[in-house]
Amino acid sequence: MLSGFLTLSISTLAAMAEEGQGPFMIGVRLLRVVPDDSSSDITTIGGNARVADSITGDLNFTYFLTKHFATELTLAVAKNDVTAVGTAVGDLDLGHVYLLPPTLTAQYHFLPDGTFRPYVGAGINYTIFFNEDAGDANAVNYDNGFGYALQVGFDVAINKHWALNFDLKKIWLSTDVSVRALGTTVHTDVDIDPWLLGAGVAYRF
């Protein structure tokens, strides 16, 4: 079965090369990150953590194994403001945190030879939190973690190499947050679960 798949992949890539269309595609997108967040009650002081929307960009790399099957790696850095709301001492500004969430998906492209080229994908994500700013707190710490991703999108071909790209991802992502404030350390589990809405251009070679 594996040898048959490899033979199909090699023959498909050879056909792409004859058509002047290689298996690699690189793209850039303007990205809106919309957290669909929820959290457990913050220990001791109650309330919940809220993560604000942000605007950023991403760089994505796609490799076509066959005409229909591909893998995509997406890289982006997003800055999100965080607030603790409804606590016993009111709302607390927890500053901001940067997220690096590389996401790897396996894709199926329905109409690879058309002008309109829809696709779906599924994969994994690993999010790294860094450069935390504590805001009103003394210190804030976020645990890195794995998540799952689903994807839907489409390319609109401009010519043999260039295309417009529109992409929507849903990532299931949780982190344990520790906050040092008011002389004590409190904890909460936060489900960020962001939607990533992207639009950009891609070049295939």
N, C-alpha and C positions, 0 to 999 in steps of 0.2 A: 504493500500500500504506500509506504514511504517512498520507495523507488519510483512508483508511478507518479506520485505528486511531484517529485523532483524533476522527472522527465517532462511533465506538463509545464512546470515553472520555467525550465530551461527553454523549451520550445516557444513558450509565450514571450519570454524576454527577447528571444531571437527575432520573433515577429515584430515586437515593439521597436527593436533596433532598426529593422528593415524599413519601418514606417517613419523613422527619425524621431521616435518618442521613447525616451529611456525610462527605466523603472524608478528613478528618483524624482521626488518633488519637494521643494522647499517653499515655505510660505510665511507671511507675516500677517497678523490680525490685530485690529483694535478690539480690546476685550473689556466687557463689563462683567464684574464679579458681583453676584447678588446672593449673599448668604441667606439660606433658609434655616436660620439658626433657632436653637432651643437649648436650654441647659437645666441641669438639676439645681435645686436651691443652694445658694452659696452657704457654706457652713458658718455657723455662729450668727452672722448678720442677716441671713436670708437674701431674698432678691434673686435676680438672674442676670447673666451676662448677655449682652447684645453686640453683634458685630455689624458694622456699617458696610454699605456698598462701596465699591471702588472701581476706578477706571485704570486700565493698564494696557499692555500689549503682549502678544506672545509670538514665539518663533516655533515653527513646527516643521518636522521632517517626516516625509512619507516614503515608504519603500513598497513597490508593487511586486508581490510574489507571483501573481498572475494578473490577468486583466481585471478580475473581479475582487481578488483578495489582496489586502495591503496591511501594513502596520504603520502606525503614526506615533511619533514621540513629540509631545508638546512641552515647551519650556516657557515659564513666565514668572515674573516677580510682582506681587501685589502688596500694597500697603492698606491695611484695614484699621479703622478706629474702633475701639472697644469701650463699652460703658457697662457698669453694673447698675441696674435699675431696680427700684422697689426694695432697697435694702433698709435695715433698721435705722441707718444714718442718712437716708436719702440716696439720690443718684450719685455715683462715683465715676469720675473720668479715669479709665484705666489706660489712657494713652493710646498708643498704636503698636502694631506689630507687622513685620514683613513676612510674607509667605512665599516660599519657593515650592510649587507643587508639580514636579515633573509627572506627566501622565502618559502611560503607554497603552494604546488601544489596538485591537485587531479589527479591521474594517471589511465590510462587504460593499462593493460598488455595483449598483444595479445596472447602469447604462454607461459603461466606461468609454464607449465610442460616440456618445451623443454630445450635443451642445450643453444640455442640462444633465448633470451627472450626480444623482442623489446617492447617499451612502448612509450606513449605520455602523456603529462600532461599540465595543465593550472592552474594558480593561481594568488596569490597576493604577493607583496613584500613591505617591509617598510625599507627604508635605513636611517641609522643614520650616520651622518658625525661627526668626532671628531679628536682631536689632530691636528688641522690645523697648518701648518707652512706657514708664509706669504711670504717667499722668499724676493723679492725686495720691496714688499708692506709693509705698517705698520701693517695692519691687514686684514684678509680674513674671511668671515663667509658664511657658507653653510646652507640652510634650509633643515631639514629632510623632507621626503615625502614618500607617497605611490606610488606604480607602479604596473604594470601588468606583468605577466610572462607566456611564453610558453616554452615547454620542449619536447625534443625527445631524446631517448637513448636506450641502450640495455645492458642486462647482459649476460655474457657467463658463464654458470655453470661450476665450477671445480669439486665440489661434492655436497652432499646434503645441505651443509651449506655455502660453500664459492663460490664466483663468482667474475669475473672481471666485471667492470662497466665502460661504456663510456656514457657521458651525454653532451648534448648541451642545453643551456637555452638562451632565449632572454628576456631581461627585459626592459620595457619602463619606464624610470626614469628621472624626471626633478627636478631641484633645482634652487632656486634663490640665486645668489652669490653677496655678497657685498664686495667691495674691498676699503680699506682706503689707499690711496697713493697720493703723490704729493700735499698734503694739502687738498684733497677733497675725498669724498666717491662716488664711481661709482657702478653701478649695471648692471647685465646681467642675463638673464634666460638661463640656460644651460640644454640641453637635452643630458644626458650621454648615455642612451639607450645601455647598454653593451651587448655583447655576452659573455657567460661564457662557455668555453670549458674545460671539465673535464674528467679525466681518473683515475681509482683507483680500490679498492677492496671493497667487501661487505660481511658481515657475517649475515646469517639468523638464527633465533632461536625462 
